[in-house]
Amino acid sequence: MPSAAKNGADAAADEKKAAAKSGADAAKDKKKDAAKKTTKTAKKKTVKKAAEKKADEKKAPAKKAAKKTTKKVPQLRVRQVKSGIKHPHRMRRTLTALGLKHHQDEVVVPDNPSIRGMLRRVHHLVSVTPEE
């Protein structure tokens, strides 16, 4: 039986050595994994930079094209010919939204549906002429 006890003790010692060895191997593996991660992140960064450069190259011509195709927006000259006093608050707020601050004030606004809707609300207080 003493030989069996020796075998058990040897087995325990072998297990300790294996555990110590695997711990050292684990540390090496961790270092390798860290190195792989840094190279992967470096690759990702270079890929991102390359993608950004391509995107910038694609965007640059679009900006130039936008400058060439700018369209002149039609304008309207709006003049307040009647005071907003004794008119509902909503009409006075519409005159303010159009940029008219007082009687006989004149502004130039873009001709679009929202402005047209405001002008329709206060058509009896303003005169509208196209701006050239």
C-alpha positions in Angstrom: 0.0 0.0 0.0 2.8 2.4 0.5 3.4 2.3 -3.2 -0.2 3.3 -3.9 0.3 6.3 -1.6 3.4 7.2 -3.5 1.5 7.0 -6.8 -1.2 9.2 -5.4 1.3 11.7 -4.2 3.1 11.6 -7.6 -0.2 12.1 -9.3 -1.0 15.2 -7.1 2.5 16.6 -7.9 2.0 16.0 -11.6 -1.3 17.8 -11.4 0.3 20.8 -9.7 3.0 20.9 -12.3 0.4 20.7 -15.1 -1.6 23.4 -13.5 1.5 25.6 -13.1 2.4 24.9 -16.7 -1.1 25.6 -18.0 -1.0 28.9 -16.0 2.2 29.9 -17.8 0.6 28.8 -21.1 -2.5 30.8 -20.3 -0.4 33.9 -19.7 1.4 33.3 -23.0 -2.0 32.8 -24.7 -3.3 36.0 -23.1 -0.3 37.9 -24.5 -0.9 36.4 -28.0 -4.6 37.3 -27.8 -3.8 40.9 -26.8 -1.3 41.1 -29.7 -4.0 39.8 -32.1 -6.5 42.3 -30.8 -4.2 45.2 -31.2 -3.4 44.1 -34.8 -7.1 43.7 -35.5 -7.9 47.1 -34.1 -5.1 48.6 -36.1 -6.5 46.9 -39.2 -10.0 48.2 -38.4 -8.6 51.7 -38.0 -6.8 51.6 -41.3 -9.9 50.2 -43.0 -12.0 53.0 -41.5 -9.5 55.6 -42.6 -9.5 54.2 -46.1 -13.4 54.2 -46.1 -13.4 57.8 -44.9 -11.0 58.8 -47.7 -13.2 57.1 -50.3 -16.3 58.8 -48.8 -14.5 62.2 -48.8 -13.6 61.7 -52.5 -17.1 60.8 -53.3 -18.5 63.7 -51.4 -16.2 66.3 -52.8 -17.6 66.2 -56.4 -21.2 66.3 -55.0 -20.4 69.6 -53.3 -19.0 71.1 -56.5 -22.1 69.9 -58.4 -24.4 71.5 -55.8 -22.7 74.8 -56.3 -23.2 74.7 -60.0 -26.9 73.7 -59.8 -28.0 76.3 -57.3 -31.4 77.6 -58.4 -32.6 81.1 -57.8 -35.7 81.0 -55.6 -38.4 83.3 -56.7 -39.0 86.2 -54.2 -42.1 88.2 -53.3 -42.2 91.8 -52.0 -44.7 92.1 -49.3 -45.9 95.5 -48.0 -48.2 96.0 -45.0 -50.9 98.5 -46.2 -53.2 98.3 -43.2 -52.5 98.1 -39.5 -52.9 95.0 -37.5 -54.6 96.9 -34.7 -58.2 95.7 -33.9 -57.5 92.4 -35.8 -57.3 89.0 -34.2 -54.0 88.2 -32.4 -53.5 85.3 -34.9 -53.3 87.8 -37.8 -50.9 90.1 -35.9 -48.7 87.1 -35.2 -48.8 86.2 -38.9 -47.7 89.7 -39.9 -44.8 89.3 -37.4 -43.9 85.9 -38.9 -43.7 87.5 -42.3 -41.2 90.0 -40.9 -43.6 93.0 -41.0 -43.1 95.1 -37.9 -45.3 98.1 -38.5 -47.7 99.8 -40.9 -46.1 100.5 -44.3 -43.2 98.1 -43.6 -41.9 96.2 -46.6 -40.0 92.9 -46.8 -38.8 90.4 -49.4 -39.7 86.8 -48.7 -39.2 83.5 -50.7 -42.1 82.3 -52.7 -43.1 79.0 -51.2 -46.3 77.3 -50.1 -45.8 78.2 -46.4 -45.4 81.9 -47.2 -48.4 81.8 -49.6 -50.5 80.3 -46.8 -49.5 83.2 -44.5 -50.3 85.7 -47.1 -53.7 84.2 -47.7 -54.5 84.7 -44.0 -53.7 88.4 -44.1 -54.4 89.2 -47.7 -56.6 92.2 -46.7 -53.7 93.8 -44.7 -50.8 93.4 -47.2 -50.0 94.0 -50.9 -47.9 91.5 -52.7 -45.7 92.0 -55.8 -43.2 89.6 -57.4 -39.6 90.5 -56.9 -37.2 90.3 -59.8 
